[in-house]
Amino acid sequence: MKPVNSVNVERFAPQVVEDFLTGLPNLKIISIEREVLDFSRWRADIKVKAQFAGKPLNLVIEVKASGQPQMVRSAAQHLQRYMQNVHENDVPVVMAPYLSPQARAVCREENVGYLDYFGNALIASDGLYIERSVPGRPEPERRSLRSMYKPKAARILRCLLHHPGRHWRISDLAEAANVSAGLASNVGARIREFGWAELTDDGLVLVSPDDLLDSWAENYEPPKGEEYHCYTPYHGRQFTDRLRAAAGHGQVVLASFSAAEWLAPFVRHPNNYVYADELGFVSLTNAISLKPVSKGGNIVVVIPEEDGVLDDAIQISEGLRATSAVQTYLDLTNSGDRGKEGAQFLRSKLMDWQK
C-alpha cells in the first residue's frame, strides 16, 4: 500500500475501486464516475454502475481521508439518509485509505458497505455478498497507534479503563495520571476520534472500553527497562513470606502470571515475574537470595524506565502488591498461547464493563 495523503485520497480512490471490482468474477463494470451531482444536489464522491451475474449493481461511495471510526460513522449515516430519500436500490459504501476493525464494525452497525486501499471490503446487495479481511495494518497506522500507547500516554488510558463510567475534567485526568494537561487533552482527543470516548458537559467519558483495550493489546509493547533472569531457592509460601519482607524498601510488584495467580488464577506457571524499581530490586535480591543466571532461572525481574506500571499497582495482600488488572491483562496477552488464555479468563472475571 502506497502512502496516501489527504489531498490525493479522492484522486486515487476510483482506481482502487476499479482494481477491486475487476477482480470479482461475474462482475462487469459499466462506468465509474467522480463527483456526481444528482437532482437532489447531493454530491456522490464516486458512483459505479455495474452488472453482477447480469443484474444491475450500483454503488454510491463516500470517500474519507481518514478511517477514524467517528468520521466513518458520520459518513455512513450521511449515506443512509441519502439512500432513504433518493435511491433505495443503490448500495452505500464508505471508503478510506485504511479502515480498522473498529471502523468496519461501525459500517456493519450502520448497514453500509466499506472498502479501503489495504484490501478490506464488504459489499452486499441482492444476490451478492463479498467480504474480505486483510491481516495486519499499514505501517503508518501501526506507528500512529503505538504512539498512543507510549508510557506517558498509557498512564491516562489506565485511569480511563479503571473508571470507565467516570466523567473527567482534563485537569483532573492529568492530575490523576501524573501527566501534563496538554498530553491528557491530546490523548482524549485521539480516543474520541476512534469513537472510544465522548466529550460531554460533565467531561471526557470512556464509552467503548473493550475496543480501547483490544486495540492496546494488539499494539502492546512491554515496558522497556533492565531485565534480569535470576534464580531463587524460595517458592510457594516461603517465596511469598520473603517477598513481604522486602515491602517498604522500594517498589516490588508481582506481574504477568504471578499477578494473575492472585487476581484471577487460571494458568499455573513455573516462573515468577516482578516489576521493581532499583531500591526494590536490591531489597528483593536480599530477601529471596536472587542470583543472575544465563539459563535455568525461575524469576524474571524488570526495572522499567517509566514508573507507570509501578504507580498503577494494587495491594493484593498485606505487604504484597501486583500490577492492576489492565496491566496484567496486557502482559499476559504478550506471553504466548497460555498467557492469552489466562488473559481472557482474567478479563471475564475482572473487566465486565457493564457492572
N, C-alpha and C positions, 0 to 999 in steps of 0.2 A: 504493500500500500504506500503510495507516494504521499509525502506531507501535503496537506491541503490547508490554505489559509482562508479566512472568511470571504476575501474578495473573489477567490476562484471557485468557491464551493458550487455555486449555481452553474458556472461555466462548464465544470466537469460532470455535473450531475446527469445530463442527457446521455453522455457516452457510457456512464456507469449503468444506467437503466438499459440502454441498448445491449450492452455486453451481457447483462444478467438475463434479459429476455431471450436473446439469441440462443442461449444455451439450453432453453427449455424445449423439450420435444412437443410436437403438435401445436406449436405456437407460431403464428405469423404476425409480424409487425406491419401495420399499415402506415402509421405515421407517429412521429414523436415531435411535439410542438412545445416551445418555451413561451412563458409569459402570455398565456391565452386569456383574453378578457372576454367574458361571456355577457349575455344581455343583462344580467343582474349586476354588472360592474364589479364582479368578483374575479380577481386575477389568480389563475392557477399557475404555479411555477412551472409545472410540466403536465401535459395531457398526452396520454398514449392511447391510440386506437389500435386494437389488435384483434386477432381471432385465435381462439383456442378450441381445437377439435371442431372447427367450422362454426363456432358460436362467437358472437361479439364479446370482446373483453376490453373495457375502457378503464384506464387508471387515471385518477386525479391525484397529483403528487405535490405535497407541500415540502419544500426543501429548507432545512435549517442549517446554519453554520455550526451549531453546537448540538450535540445529542444529550445535553443535560436533561434529566427527567422532567424538570419543571418546564423547560421550553418545549419538550416533546408533548407533554400533556396539553399545553396551550395550543399547539399546532393540531393535535388530534381533535380537540374539542371544536376548534375552528372548522376543521374538515367536516366533522359530524353535523354541525349546524348548516353548513353549505349543502351537504348531501340531503338533509331532511327537507330543505326548502327548494332545491333546484333539481338535482339529478339523483334520484334514489337508486338507479341501477348502476351507477358508476362505482368503482372500487377506490375508497380513500386510502392513501399511503403516505406515511411520514418518512422522510429521507434525511440523513445526516452523514457526515464523514464516518462517525462511529456511534453505535447505539449499544450501551452497556446492557447487561441482563436486566437491570432495574428499568432502563428506558424501554426495553422491549416489553417488559411486564406492563408498563403504563399503556403501551399501544394495545395490548390484549384487553386490558381493563376498559379502554375506550372504544374497543371494537373497530380498530383500524389496522391496516397492514403496515409493514415497515420494510425498509431496505437501507443498508449502509454500504459505504465504499469498501468495507472489510469483507463483505460477502454474507452478512447476516440478513435474513429475509423472511417475511411472512406475507404471502399473497393468497387471499381466499375469496372465492366467489362461487356461484353455482357451478358445480362440476369440476372445480379446480381448487386444490389446496397444496400450496408449496411452502414448506418451512425449512430453513437452513440455519444451522448454528455453527459458527466457525470458532474453534478453540482459541483462547488467548485474547490479547488486546494489542492494538497498535502501541508501539513503544512510547510515543509521546503521551498517550493516555495513561500508560503504566507509570511513567515518570511523574505525571501530574498527580495521580492518586497517591503514590508513595510519598510525595512531599507533604500530603495532608496528614500522614501518619508518622511524621518525624517526632522525636521525643517530646519537644515542647508542645507541639500541636496535640500530641496524644494525651497530654495532661487534661486538655479541655474535653476531649472525647470521653475520657474515663468519667469525668464529672457528669457529663450528659447521660452516659449509659447507666451510671449508678442511680440517677434520679430522672428517669425518662419522662415522668409526668410533670416535672417542675418547670415553671416559667422563670427564666433567668434574665435579669438585667446584665448587660455586658460587663459592667463594673464588678458585680457580684461574682459572675462566672470567672472573670480574670483573677479576682482575689482568691477564690476557692481553688483554682488551678495553679496559682502562683506564677502567672504569666502576665504579659502586658495587655492592656485593654485593646491595643491595636491588633495583637495576634488573636485575641478572643473574638474580636469583630470580624476579622478576615476568615477565621475558621467557621464562624457562624454563617457568614455569607456563603461560603463554599458548600456547606452541607445543606443549606437552603436551596442552592442550585440543583442539588441532586434530589430534592424533594424529601429529605430525611428530617428536616426541621422546618418550623414555621415561625415567623415573627408576628406576635400578637400585641395587643395593647399592654399586656402584662409582661411581655418579654419573649425571649427565644425559648421554644419548647421543642423537644425531640418528638417526632411523630412516627418515625419508622426505625426504631432501634434495631430490629432484625436486619434490615437492609444495610444499615451502617456497620453492624458487627460482621455481616457476611463479607462486605467489601474490605473491611480491615483485615479479616482473617485471610482473604485471598491475596492481599498485598502486604502481609505481615513480614517484618524483618525483626529478628530477635534483638534485644538491646545490645549495643556494642560495648565492649569493655574487656578487661583482663579475664581470661577464662582459665581455671585451674582444674585439672583432673587429678584427684587425690584418692588416697586410701585411708579409711578409719577402721580401727578394730571394733568399734562400737556399732550396734544395730538394735532395732527394736526399742524396748523401754529404756535401755541404757543410753542409746543414742538421744532419745527424747529428753531424758533427765539431764544429760550433759549439755544439750542444746539450751535448755532453760538456764543452765549455769552461765552461759555466755550472754544472756539477756541483760540489757542495761549497759553493756560495754560495746557501743557501736550498734549498727543495724545488721541483723541476721534474719533473713526471711526465707521460709520454705517456698519452693517454686515448682511449677510443672507437675509431674507425677506425685512429688512429695506433698505439694499443696493440695492436690486433688484427693489424696488419701484422707485428708481432714474435711474438705469441703463437700465432696461427693464421691466416696470410694467406689471404684468400678474396676480399674486395672491395677494390678499389683506389679511393681517394677523393682528390680533388684538394686537399682542405684538411687541415691538421694540427690536432689537438686536444690541449690540455695543461691539466692542473691545476697550480697553483703557489701557494706562499704569497707574501706581499708581497716578502720579500727575493729569493725565486726569480724573481718577475716582473721585478724590477729587473735581476737578472743575465741573465735571458732577453732582456730588451729590449736590453741592451748586446751580448749575444753574437750575436743574429741580426738586429739593427737593426730592431726592431719599430716600426711606425708605425700608430697607430689610423686606421681608415678607416670611412666610412659604407657603402661598397659596394666590391666588388672585392677583398675581403680573402682571404687564403689560410691564416689560422690563427686559431683561437678559443682564448683563454686564460681560464680560470675560476679565481678566487681564492675557494675555498669558505669559508663561515663556520665550518664544523666540520672538523677535520683528519682525520676518519676515512678518507676516500678517499686521503689522502696517507700516513698512517701504515700503511695496508694495502698500499701499493705494493711491487712486487718489482723486483729488479735483473734486467735482460734482457741487458745487455752492460756492459762496463767504462764507467762514467760515465753510464749510461743506466738510467732506471727507468720502469716502466709500471704502470698500475693492475692489480690482481690479475685473474685470470680471471673471478671472480664480478662484480667491479665493471665490468669491460669488457663482460661479457655484458649487464648491466643497462643500461649506456649505449647499447649497440648496439640493444637492443630498443626503445629510445626514439628511434631515428634513422631512422624510415621503413622502407620495404619492404626496401631493400638492406641496411640495418642489421640487420633481423631475419634475413635470410638469413645474414649474417656471424655473427650471434649463435648461430644454430643450428649452424653449422659449428664455431665455437669450442667450443660445448657438447659436440658429438660427439667432439671431439679431446681436450678437457681436463677434462671433467666426467663421466667414466664412473665413477659412484659404486661400481660393483662391483669396480673394480681395487684 
